[in-house]
Each structure stands twice: as structure tokens, then as C-alpha cells.
Amino acid sequence: MRLTPTEEERLRVFAAAELARRNLALGLKLNAPEAIAVVCDAMHLAARRGRTYEDVLEAGHAALAPEQVIDGVADIATEIRLEVLLEEGSRLVVLREPFGPASPDGPGAVRSAEGDVELVPERKRITLTVTNSSERPVRVSSHFPFAETNSKLAFDRDAARGFRLDLAAGDSTRWGPGETKDVRLVAFGGGGGPDA
């Protein structure tokens, strides 16, 4: 029997979910991989039965109660992303807080010091004026080489070589159609900056 990579992944999720259901039947609380497998299996099944996107989300939230997972699982599994096949096609489902809200002091909690923290203060910075000449919005993420961004963004690309947006990891900046913004760029580290 030939299986696609997607079908093989689905079988792995099902097998892990079956193992987790056996552990639940024995009265055991589930660890993170087991709990995630049960939730993913429930969402896959809802999609397979022809349910809507919202029904798939509901199936994920209803799959397990917070008391069925080991303490701390809600803190480390704050989001589940799963691609499911719905009637309208393949969709990415993002299930937030599948096992309840994370503890503010749990594993992975972020504790910030008072005041502002300057990111990589020793790096060279420049400011450029950037205009979106497209009829569509353009978004650039924090660590993308700015000189290589969408060609519809008009700015001094030579000046931007070796720089990225001066934003925290994961953030981005958006330009609406025809919008102009002044943006601050920071040099790449590790020998990839403008002086490399």
C-alpha cells in the first residue's frame, strides 16, 4: 500500500492518540505529546466527517479536559497548528490554549525586567524611507534581509544590504498599498552585517 507523507503523518497521529487513550483508560494523566496527539486526532476526525472549520476547532477544545493532562502541559503546549482537509480544501487550524490557559509562572514563562530593553545595542542602525508601490499590502518579518524584500517596496536597496528590520524576533511591519514609512534597520550579526 502506497501512502503519501500526509497519510503517513495521519497514521502516526492516530497511533499516538490510541496509546494516549489507553493511558487515559488506565487512569493516567497525559504528557504533552500524548495530549497533542489526542487533540489532533479529534480535529482530523471532525474534518474527515465533513464538519466546518469552527466544528474542527470545537472538536479540538472538547477532546480533553485540563485535568486529564499532567501539570505543566498547558504551559508548554499553548498552541496546536494542524492542517486538515475540509470541503473547501486544505486549511491550517490554529487551536489556542488547547489545555487551558498557561500559568504566568509555569515553564516557558517570560518575565520582563522593568523599563525598555534595547535589542543588540552594539549593532549599527540606519533609517530608510520605504514606499509600497503595489496595489496590495506588503509585510516584512523581523529577520528577513531587508535589501531582498518584495520588489514593490521602493527604497535604497544598496544602503539596506546587511540589515534587517530593528524589531523583536517574530514581529513584522506592514505597508498598505501606496503607504510610505520610515523604518529603522539594524545590522545582521555573525559577520553578515554591512561591514562583513
C-alpha positions as MATLAB code, in Angstrom:
seq = 'MRLTPTEEERLRVFAAAELARRNLALGLKLNAPEAIAVVCDAMHLAARRGRTYEDVLEAGHAALAPEQVIDGVADIATEIRLEVLLEEGSRLVVLREPFGPASPDGPGAVRSAEGDVELVPERKRITLTVTNSSERPVRVSSHFPFAETNSKLAFDRDAARGFRLDLAAGDSTRWGPGETKDVRLVAFGGGGGPDA';
ca = [
       0.000    0.000    0.000;
       1.443    3.362   -1.012;
       0.854    6.260    1.365;
       1.548    9.929    0.860;
       3.611   11.733    3.523;
       0.368   13.343    4.736;
      -1.298    9.927    5.108;
       1.742    8.547    6.937;
       1.654   11.503    9.329;
      -2.066   10.952    9.914;
      -1.400    7.307   10.848;
       1.361    8.354   13.282;
      -1.014   10.834   14.939;
      -3.694    8.144   15.205;
      -1.259    5.605   16.724;
      -0.035    8.139   19.297;
      -3.634    9.092   20.103;
      -4.566    5.414   20.607;
      -1.636    4.995   23.007;
      -2.783    8.112   24.867;
      -6.380    6.836   25.068;
      -5.073    3.566   26.546;
      -3.183    5.541   29.182;
      -6.304    7.577   29.941;
      -8.282    4.322   30.364;
      -5.671    3.225   32.924;
      -6.297    6.440   34.869;
      -3.045    8.111   33.836;
      -2.715   11.788   33.002;
      -1.288   12.542   29.571;
       2.058   14.140   28.805;
       2.348   16.823   26.102;
       2.920   14.554   23.043;
       0.088   12.246   24.081;
      -2.314   15.127   24.733;
      -1.442   16.854   21.467;
      -1.987   13.587   19.567;
      -5.483   13.157   21.054;
      -6.434   16.734   20.137;
      -5.029   16.422   16.606;
      -6.804   13.099   16.091;
     -10.121   14.647   17.180;
      -9.670   17.568   14.773;
      -8.697   15.251   11.893;
     -11.776   13.117   12.559;
     -14.094   16.143   12.636;
     -12.688   17.300    9.291;
     -12.986   13.780    7.836;
     -16.660   13.726    8.851;
     -17.279   16.863    6.787;
     -17.549   19.326    9.645;
     -16.861   23.063    9.319;
     -13.692   24.892   10.349;
     -15.430   26.081   13.535;
     -16.554   22.500   14.306;
     -12.958   21.299   13.912;
     -11.811   23.925   16.432;
     -14.579   22.877   18.828;
     -13.589   19.207   18.482;
     -10.034   20.146   19.437;
     -11.131   22.081   22.508;
     -13.517   19.290   23.597;
     -11.023   16.426   23.114;
      -9.501   16.635   26.601;
     -10.271   18.327   29.886;
      -7.400   20.218   31.591;
      -7.442   17.720   34.474;
      -6.630   14.877   32.036;
      -3.135   16.228   31.342;
      -0.044   16.383   33.544;
       0.541   19.665   35.344;
       2.576   21.990   33.143;
       1.293   20.686   29.777;
      -0.896   23.781   29.343;
       2.234   25.884   29.903;
       4.319   24.233   27.187;
       1.570   23.404   24.665;
      -0.070   26.807   24.330;
      -0.993   26.356   20.675;
      -1.553   23.499   18.226;
      -1.262   24.069   14.463;
      -2.717   21.369   12.261;
      -3.500   21.151    8.565;
      -6.832   19.433    7.924;
      -8.762   18.672    4.753;
     -12.157   20.404    4.692;
     -14.729   20.531    1.904;
     -13.255   23.802    0.619;
      -9.742   22.345    0.649;
      -6.759   22.083    2.954;
      -6.835   24.549    5.872;
      -4.465   25.348    8.693;
      -6.248   25.177   12.034;
      -4.665   27.073   14.922;
      -6.015   25.944   18.290;
      -5.002   28.281   21.102;
      -4.869   27.205   24.744;
      -5.970   23.627   23.988;
      -5.478   22.567   27.620;
      -6.487   25.801   29.316;
      -4.562   28.993   29.974;
      -0.863   28.812   30.735;
       0.293   29.622   34.232;
       2.015   33.024   34.446;
       4.855   31.345   36.373;
       4.916   27.981   34.560;
       7.615   26.509   32.313;
       8.495   28.853   29.486;
       7.006   31.875   31.242;
       8.519   35.164   30.171;
       9.440   37.523   32.959;
      10.383   41.016   31.858;
      12.514   43.454   33.767;
      11.283   46.977   34.385;
      11.896   49.524   31.642;
      12.808   49.174   27.996;
      15.439   46.720   26.811;
      17.417   47.731   23.742;
      17.971   44.823   21.395;
      21.597   44.265   20.305;
      22.715   47.770   21.377;
      26.207   47.454   19.837;
      24.950   46.995   16.263;
      24.888   49.673   13.571;
      21.466   51.131   12.770;
      20.086   53.171    9.872;
      16.712   54.666    8.981;
      15.252   54.386    5.469;
      12.099   55.729    3.856;
      10.144   52.873    2.249;
       7.112   53.144   -0.065;
       4.819   50.328   -1.126;
       4.230   50.808   -4.866;
       1.941   47.767   -5.031;
      -1.842   47.648   -5.079;
      -1.638   45.037   -2.312;
      -0.366   45.167    1.262;
       3.230   44.038    1.831;
       4.538   42.665    5.132;
       8.194   42.103    6.058;
       9.222   39.978    9.037;
      11.866   40.968   11.553;
      14.812   38.875   10.412;
      14.381   38.900    6.626;
      17.312   40.539    4.769;
      15.724   43.911    4.069;
      17.536   44.514    0.771;
      15.873   41.335   -0.582;
      12.282   42.229    0.298;
       9.368   42.449   -2.129;
      10.367   44.378   -5.257;
       7.240   46.544   -4.892;
       8.833   48.201   -1.851;
      10.747   51.245   -3.104;
      13.837   52.275   -1.083;
      17.629   52.447   -1.280;
      18.421   48.729   -1.535;
      22.188   49.252   -1.597;
      22.018   51.072    1.746;
      19.898   48.238    3.182;
      22.385   45.440    2.361;
      23.400   43.616    5.545;
      20.434   44.981    7.532;
      17.085   43.729    8.826;
      14.151   45.474   10.480;
      15.012   46.606   14.006;
      12.202   44.593   15.568;
      11.976   41.806   18.101;
      12.079   38.267   16.687;
       8.764   37.305   15.112;
       7.470   40.851   14.674;
       6.800   42.372   11.272;
       5.983   45.675    9.588;
       3.125   46.129    7.119;
       2.757   48.657    4.328;
      -0.663   49.256    2.844;
      -0.980   49.997   -0.884;
       0.866   53.274   -1.611;
       1.901   53.724    2.030;
       5.253   55.313    2.935;
       7.021   54.694    6.246;
      10.387   55.489    7.772;
      11.809   52.253    9.177;
      14.771   51.602   11.413;
      17.108   48.807   10.341;
      19.780   47.003   12.360;
      22.882   45.279   11.005;
      22.963   41.491   10.924;
      25.298   39.843   13.417;
      27.692   36.959   12.932;
      29.704   38.568   10.181;
      26.654   39.106    7.958;
      26.339   42.850    8.565;
      27.237   45.704    6.228;
      30.896   45.735    7.298;
      31.423   41.998    6.658;
];
